[in-house]
Amino acid sequence: MEKNDFVFGRRAVMEAIAAGKNIDKVLIRKDLSGELASELLSMIKEYGIVMQRVPVERINRITMKNHQGAVALLSPVAYQKLDNILPALYEEGCVGLVAVLDGLTDTRNFGAIGRTADCAGVDAIVIPERNSVSVTPDAVKTSAGGLFYVPVCRERDVVGAVKKLKEYGYRIVGASEKAAINYTQADYTVPVAIVMGAEDTGISPEVLRLCDDLVAIPMLGNIGSLNVSVAAGVLLYEAVRQRMDFGMKPE
């Protein structure tokens, strides 16, 4: 990790938060206590920043300098919120295309999806706050810079985010190996959110229940599934194909 990818020390972390730095998460030593620590924790809560209580060894792997039990990992981009993105798309009359990543954990998959999302004109990528990938320098590099251009909405609750998309008229299309519908049979000419699940477990049951369509990509060989980033590319470009065939101009 490069030294400009993080800030360490309780006071320095507080100053980074106050200065509006793009913070991915703050790592706090499990047993951290004291007046300044309480002030830092209150500030993290006030600004809605993701925090993890971790063993000191985790922080030591980032820096052996005098970190005082607190390290802020910086994000190369500012995270967005669906509450801001969706009304703007609605006002502009856009037929939105959103990618929802439900529990992805591999940075390279995330970066590859980010690259495809930019090329396909995706309006936003939704990721959860916890147990998920985030926008790191490695993810940006893998995306070839695509994650600089596609708004990434980090939401507290993916289920809530999907419900919000439905409220705005989005059709929710989930990718599942077990689906009976071929991915080309879904209608992508309306506002659509394409949901891709975790690499090992797929889409969570709570989100599956909210999907309007579950679609599968035909597997004709010996391996039972595509890499999630490849599958995302197939679905996103099916949306592009249908929209262009329908005479819709790319946004």
C-alpha positions as CSV (number, residue, x, y, z in Angstrom):
1,M,0.0,0.0,0.0
2,E,1.4,3.4,-1.0
3,K,1.8,6.0,1.8
4,N,-0.7,8.4,0.1
5,D,-3.4,5.7,0.3
6,F,-3.9,6.1,4.0
7,V,-3.7,8.4,7.0
8,F,-2.6,7.2,10.4
9,G,-2.8,8.6,13.9
10,R,-6.0,9.7,15.8
11,R,-5.6,13.4,15.3
12,A,-4.5,13.0,11.7
13,V,-7.5,10.8,10.9
14,M,-9.9,13.4,12.5
15,E,-8.3,16.1,10.4
16,A,-8.7,14.0,7.3
17,I,-12.4,13.5,8.1
18,A,-12.9,17.2,8.8
19,A,-11.1,18.2,5.6
20,G,-13.6,16.1,3.5
21,K,-11.1,13.5,2.3
22,N,-12.6,10.6,0.4
23,I,-12.3,7.9,3.1
24,D,-13.0,4.3,2.2
25,K,-13.0,3.1,5.9
26,V,-11.3,3.7,9.2
27,L,-9.6,0.8,11.0
28,I,-9.7,1.2,14.8
29,R,-7.7,-1.0,17.2
30,K,-10.1,-3.2,19.1
31,D,-9.2,-2.0,22.6
32,L,-8.8,1.7,21.7
33,S,-10.1,4.0,24.4
34,G,-9.6,7.4,25.9
35,E,-11.0,10.9,25.4
36,L,-9.4,11.5,22.0
37,A,-10.5,8.0,20.9
38,S,-14.1,8.8,21.9
39,E,-14.0,12.1,20.0
40,L,-12.7,10.2,16.9
41,L,-15.5,7.6,17.2
42,S,-18.1,10.3,17.5
43,M,-16.8,12.0,14.4
44,I,-16.8,8.8,12.4
45,K,-20.4,8.2,13.4
46,E,-21.4,11.8,12.6
47,Y,-19.9,11.7,9.1
48,G,-21.3,8.2,8.4
49,I,-17.9,6.7,7.7
50,V,-17.5,2.9,7.6
51,M,-15.4,1.7,10.6
52,Q,-13.9,-1.6,11.6
53,R,-12.6,-2.7,14.9
54,V,-9.5,-4.8,14.2
55,P,-6.6,-6.4,16.0
56,V,-3.5,-4.2,16.2
57,E,-1.7,-6.6,13.9
58,R,-4.0,-5.7,11.0
59,I,-3.0,-2.0,11.4
60,N,0.6,-2.9,11.8
61,R,0.5,-4.6,8.4
62,I,-0.4,-1.2,6.9
63,T,2.2,0.9,8.8
64,M,4.6,0.3,11.7
65,K,4.8,4.0,12.4
66,N,3.1,5.6,15.5
67,H,-0.5,5.0,14.3
68,Q,-2.0,5.2,17.8
69,G,-4.5,2.5,16.9
70,A,-6.2,4.4,14.0
71,V,-5.8,4.3,10.3
72,A,-8.0,5.8,7.6
73,L,-7.9,4.1,4.2
74,L,-8.4,6.7,1.5
75,S,-10.6,6.2,-1.5
76,P,-9.6,7.4,-5.0
77,V,-13.2,8.6,-5.6
78,A,-16.0,10.1,-3.7
79,Y,-18.8,7.7,-3.1
80,Q,-22.3,8.7,-4.2
81,K,-25.8,8.0,-2.9
82,L,-28.7,6.6,-4.8
83,D,-30.9,9.3,-3.2
84,N,-29.0,11.8,-5.3
85,I,-28.4,9.8,-8.5
86,L,-32.0,8.5,-9.1
87,P,-33.8,11.8,-8.9
88,A,-31.3,13.4,-11.3
89,L,-31.7,10.6,-13.8
90,Y,-35.5,10.8,-13.5
91,E,-35.5,14.6,-14.1
92,E,-33.2,14.2,-17.2
93,G,-35.6,11.6,-18.6
94,C,-32.9,8.9,-18.8
95,V,-33.8,5.2,-19.2
96,G,-31.4,4.3,-16.5
97,L,-29.0,1.4,-16.4
98,V,-27.6,0.4,-13.0
99,A,-25.3,-2.4,-11.9
100,V,-25.9,-3.8,-8.4
101,L,-23.0,-5.8,-7.0
102,D,-24.4,-7.9,-4.1
103,G,-21.5,-9.0,-2.0
104,L,-18.6,-9.1,-4.5
105,T,-15.3,-9.4,-2.7
106,D,-12.7,-9.7,-5.5
107,T,-11.1,-6.4,-6.3
108,R,-10.1,-7.5,-9.8
109,N,-13.7,-8.5,-10.6
110,F,-14.9,-5.2,-9.4
111,G,-12.4,-3.3,-11.5
112,A,-13.2,-5.3,-14.6
113,I,-16.9,-4.6,-14.1
114,G,-16.1,-0.9,-13.6
115,R,-14.3,-0.8,-16.9
116,T,-17.2,-2.5,-18.7
117,A,-19.8,-0.3,-16.9
118,D,-18.1,2.8,-18.3
119,C,-17.9,1.4,-21.8
120,A,-21.6,0.3,-21.7
121,G,-22.8,3.7,-20.4
122,V,-23.9,2.5,-17.0
123,D,-25.4,5.3,-14.8
124,A,-24.3,4.0,-11.4
125,I,-22.8,1.0,-9.6
126,V,-24.3,0.0,-6.3
127,I,-22.2,-1.8,-3.6
128,P,-22.9,-2.4,0.1
129,E,-20.9,-0.8,2.8
130,R,-19.8,-4.1,4.5
131,N,-18.6,-7.5,3.3
132,S,-18.0,-6.1,-0.1
133,V,-15.4,-4.7,-2.5
134,S,-14.7,-1.0,-2.4
135,V,-13.0,1.6,-4.6
136,T,-9.3,1.0,-4.0
137,P,-6.3,2.1,-6.1
138,D,-6.0,-1.6,-7.3
139,A,-9.7,-1.6,-8.4
140,V,-9.3,1.7,-10.3
141,K,-6.2,0.3,-12.0
142,T,-8.0,-2.9,-13.0
143,S,-10.9,-0.7,-14.3
144,A,-8.4,1.2,-16.6
145,G,-9.8,4.3,-14.9
146,G,-13.4,3.4,-15.5
147,L,-14.3,3.8,-11.9
148,F,-13.4,7.5,-12.1
149,Y,-16.3,7.9,-14.5
150,V,-19.1,5.7,-13.2
151,P,-20.7,6.9,-10.0
152,V,-20.2,4.3,-7.2
153,C,-23.0,4.3,-4.7
154,R,-22.0,2.6,-1.4
155,E,-25.3,1.9,0.4
156,R,-25.8,0.7,3.9
157,D,-28.3,-1.9,2.8
158,V,-28.5,-3.6,-0.7
159,V,-32.0,-4.7,-0.1
160,G,-33.1,-1.1,0.7
161,A,-31.2,0.1,-2.4
162,V,-33.0,-2.4,-4.7
163,K,-36.4,-1.4,-3.2
164,K,-35.5,2.2,-3.9
165,L,-34.7,1.3,-7.5
166,K,-38.1,-0.4,-7.8
167,E,-39.8,2.7,-6.4
168,Y,-38.2,4.7,-9.3
169,G,-39.6,2.2,-11.8
170,Y,-36.5,0.1,-12.4
171,R,-36.9,-3.5,-13.5
172,I,-34.6,-5.7,-11.4
173,V,-32.8,-8.4,-13.4
174,G,-30.8,-10.9,-11.4
175,A,-28.1,-13.2,-12.9
176,S,-28.5,-16.8,-11.6
177,E,-27.2,-20.1,-13.0
178,K,-30.4,-21.8,-11.9
179,A,-32.7,-19.4,-13.8
180,A,-35.0,-20.8,-16.5
181,I,-35.0,-17.6,-18.6
182,N,-32.3,-17.0,-21.1
183,Y,-30.6,-13.6,-20.5
184,T,-31.7,-12.4,-24.0
185,Q,-35.4,-12.8,-23.1
186,A,-35.4,-10.1,-20.4
187,D,-36.5,-6.6,-21.5
188,Y,-33.6,-4.1,-21.0
189,T,-35.2,-1.2,-22.9
190,V,-36.9,0.1,-19.7
191,P,-35.0,1.4,-16.7
192,V,-33.0,-1.7,-15.5
193,A,-30.9,-2.6,-12.6
194,I,-28.7,-5.7,-13.3
195,V,-27.8,-7.6,-10.1
196,M,-24.7,-9.7,-9.9
197,G,-24.1,-11.8,-6.8
198,A,-21.1,-12.8,-4.8
199,E,-18.4,-14.9,-6.5
200,D,-19.1,-18.0,-4.3
201,T,-22.7,-17.7,-3.1
202,G,-24.4,-15.7,-5.8
203,I,-27.2,-13.2,-5.1
204,S,-28.5,-13.1,-1.5
205,P,-31.9,-14.7,-0.9
206,E,-33.4,-11.3,0.2
207,V,-32.4,-9.6,-3.0
208,L,-33.4,-12.7,-5.1
209,R,-37.0,-12.2,-3.9
210,L,-37.0,-8.6,-5.2
211,C,-35.9,-9.5,-8.7
212,D,-38.5,-9.1,-11.4
213,D,-36.5,-11.5,-13.7
214,L,-33.9,-14.1,-13.0
215,V,-31.8,-14.9,-16.1
216,A,-29.1,-17.3,-17.0
217,I,-26.3,-17.3,-19.6
218,P,-26.1,-20.6,-21.5
219,M,-23.2,-22.8,-20.5
220,L,-22.1,-25.1,-23.4
221,G,-18.9,-26.5,-22.1
222,N,-17.6,-28.4,-19.1
223,I,-17.4,-25.4,-16.6
224,G,-20.6,-24.5,-15.0
225,S,-20.4,-20.7,-14.8
226,L,-18.6,-17.7,-16.1
227,N,-16.4,-15.4,-14.0
228,V,-18.8,-12.7,-12.5
229,S,-17.1,-9.9,-14.3
230,V,-17.5,-11.6,-17.7
231,A,-21.1,-12.5,-16.9
232,A,-21.7,-8.8,-16.0
233,G,-20.3,-7.8,-19.3
234,V,-22.5,-10.2,-21.2
235,L,-25.7,-8.8,-19.5
236,L,-24.7,-5.1,-19.7
237,Y,-24.0,-5.4,-23.4
238,E,-27.3,-7.2,-24.0
239,A,-28.9,-4.1,-22.6
240,V,-26.8,-2.0,-25.0
241,R,-27.8,-4.2,-27.9
242,Q,-31.5,-4.1,-27.2
243,R,-31.5,-0.4,-26.7
244,M,-29.7,0.3,-29.9
245,D,-31.9,-2.1,-31.8
246,F,-34.9,-0.3,-30.3
247,G,-33.5,2.9,-31.7
248,M,-32.6,4.3,-28.3
249,K,-29.5,6.5,-28.3
250,P,-26.8,5.6,-25.8
251,E,-26.8,8.0,-22.9
